[in-house]
Amino acid sequence: MELFDRVLYIYNYIRPVLDISILAFLLYEAYKFMSKSNSIQIVKALIIVLFAYIIAVVLDLKTLRWLLNTLAPGLVIAFAVIFQPEIRKLFLKIGQSRWFAFGARSKHTYVDSVLMAAEILSKQRRGMLVVFTRHTKLDDIMQPGTRLNADLSSSLLVTIFGMDTPLHDGACVIQGGKLIAAGCFLPLSEVYDIKKTFGTRHRAALGLSEVSDAVVLVVSEETGAISLAYDSKLNYDLSISEITKILENLLEITPDQYNLEDTIDESKPIG
């Protein structure tokens, strides 16, 4: 009993710090998400309504206060309708969180083939759009495309994007070391301040990263720059080494844990 009292005594001292730390962490994570998307508009709208209510209370504006109290239920529904896309993105991000995930995923080295193809197409000034799936299902993205379910190789990607085939304008979706679908069209970004020099591929890559946890690789047809879009951000003109490190981290691939399962090893001769 004495030990319990001692632990409780210590906990009473650290409890305020723990309380503030958890709250600060949640607010910081919320701010990071809001700052990456148009969801900040929800906060601005709520602040305006709250500010109007505070003024009504402080200045004893009974009519305005009565109006806000009466409209409060309707305002909640209006916010849900008007900001439905932003709210959906918020819950998608929460659902994709890895805070409470346990265990390790299988490792693959399929990025090698993709980066090899990206280098070739970059030199040829041919555009490329490749989606690496993570936890969010992309069935609605793959459905209108062409199902391939093919072993992944740089030659296949160069053929798709290097020639004016019916599939070269869309995106390829890669999952588990397989090229699942090609010719897939991605949602365009809703960010209003994106650079005007970015073409449709970059806007599509950023758009998918805003509504899912997918990682999208883009090769610019105009400049040959290779970029990555993820977590609602577009990282433009990266080197192959930078892209490799980012993909190894996001896709949980490490050099000492490469596993060529379901992937063509193009470094080995046939036969």
PEPEGI-V674002 format. One line per field, one symbol per residue. burial: # if it has 9 or more other C-alpha atoms within 8 Angstrom, else .. A space follows every 10 residues. Layout:
# PEPEGI-V674002
burial=???
This chain:
# PEPEGI-V674002
burial=.......... .......... .......... ..###.#### .#........ ..#.###... #..##..#.. ........## ..##.##.## .##..#.... ......#### #.######.# ##..###### ####.#.... ##..##.... ####..##.# ##....##.# #####.#### ######.##. .......#.. ########## ########## #..####### .###...#.. ..##..###. .###...#.# ..#....... .
